[in-house]
Amino acid sequence: MSVTIGRTTQHLGYALSQRRRKKIEEPFGWAKTVGGMAQTVHRGLDRVRAQFTMTMAACNLARLPKLLAA
């Protein structure tokens, strides 16, 4: 039996988790809205995998100027 200490959102671990989550979920959101991955036009695992790889590479290239400026 665990003891609850206040609200979850007030814990340091939750704040860290949210920052990590944002870094992970942002590229997937970009892939769905900008990269066309919301509904793929390809059939077959190999083709969809190739489209996903190219989309995520494009996402990284789009992020590159911001990363280099920091």
Contact map, one row per residue, 1 for C-alpha under 8 A:
1110000000000000000000000000000000000000000000000000000000000000000000
1111000000000000000000000000000000000000000000000000000000000000000000
1111100000000000000000000000000000000000000000000000000000000000000000
0111111000000000000000000000000000000000000000000000000000000000000000
0011111000000000000000000000000000000000000000000000000000000000000000
0001111101000000000000000000000000000000000000000000000000000000000000
0001111111100000000000000000000000000000000000000000000000000000000000
0000011111100100000000000000000000000000000000000000000000000000000000
0000001111100110000000000000000000000000000000000000000000000000000000
0000011111110110000000000000000000000000000000000000000000000000000000
0000001111111110000000000000000000000000000000000000000000000000000000
0000000001111111000000000000000000000000000000000000000000000000000000
0000000000111111100000000000000000000000000000000000000000000000000000
0000000111111111110000000000000000000000000000000000000000000000000000
0000000011111111111000000000000000000000000000000000000000000000000000
0000000000011111111100000000000000000000000000000000000000000000000000
0000000000001111111110000000000000000000000000000000000000000000000000
0000000000000111111111000000000000000000000000000000000000000000000000
0000000000000011111111100000000000000000000000000000000000000000000000
0000000000000001111111110000000000000000000000000000000000000000000000
0000000000000000111111111000000000000000000000000000000000000000000000
0000000000000000011111111100000000000000000000000000000000000000000000
0000000000000000001111111110000000000000000000000000000000000000000000
0000000000000000000111111111000000000000000000000000000000000000000000
0000000000000000000011111111100000000000000000000000000000000000000000
0000000000000000000001111111110000000000000000000000000000000000000000
0000000000000000000000111111111000000000000000000000000100100000000000
0000000000000000000000011111111100000000000000000000000000000000000000
0000000000000000000000001111111110000000000000000000000000000000000000
0000000000000000000000000111111111100000000000000000000000100000000000
0000000000000000000000000011111111111100000000000000001100100000000000
0000000000000000000000000001111111111110000000000000000000000000000000
0000000000000000000000000000111111111100000000000000000000000000000000
0000000000000000000000000000011111110000000000000000000000000000000000
0000000000000000000000000000011111111000000000000000001000100000000000
0000000000000000000000000000001111111111000000000000000000000000000000
0000000000000000000000000000001110111111000000000001001000000000000000
0000000000000000000000000000001110011111000000000000000000000000000000
0000000000000000000000000000000100011111100000000000000000000000000000
0000000000000000000000000000000000011111111000010000000000000000000000
0000000000000000000000000000000000000011111000000000000000000000000000
0000000000000000000000000000000000000001111100110000000000000000000000
0000000000000000000000000000000000000001111110110000000000000000000000
0000000000000000000000000000000000000000011111110000000000000000000000
0000000000000000000000000000000000000000001111111000000000000000000000
0000000000000000000000000000000000000000000111111100000000000000000000
0000000000000000000000000000000000000000011111111110000000000000000000
0000000000000000000000000000000000000001011111111111000000000000000000
0000000000000000000000000000000000000000000011111111100000000000000000
0000000000000000000000000000000000000000000001111111110000000000000000
0000000000000000000000000000000000000000000000111111111000000000000000
0000000000000000000000000000000000001000000000011111111100000000000000
0000000000000000000000000000000000000000000000001111111110000000000000
0000000000000000000000000000000000000000000000000111111111000000000000
0000000000000000000000000000001000101000000000000011111111100000000000
0000000000000000000000000010001000000000000000000001111111110000000000
0000000000000000000000000000000000000000000000000000111111111000000000
0000000000000000000000000000000000000000000000000000011111111100000000
0000000000000000000000000010011000100000000000000000001111111110000000
0000000000000000000000000000000000000000000000000000000111111111000000
0000000000000000000000000000000000000000000000000000000011111111100000
0000000000000000000000000000000000000000000000000000000001111111100000
0000000000000000000000000000000000000000000000000000000000111111111000
0000000000000000000000000000000000000000000000000000000000011111111100
0000000000000000000000000000000000000000000000000000000000001111111110
0000000000000000000000000000000000000000000000000000000000000011111111
0000000000000000000000000000000000000000000000000000000000000011111111
0000000000000000000000000000000000000000000000000000000000000001111111
0000000000000000000000000000000000000000000000000000000000000000111111
0000000000000000000000000000000000000000000000000000000000000000011111
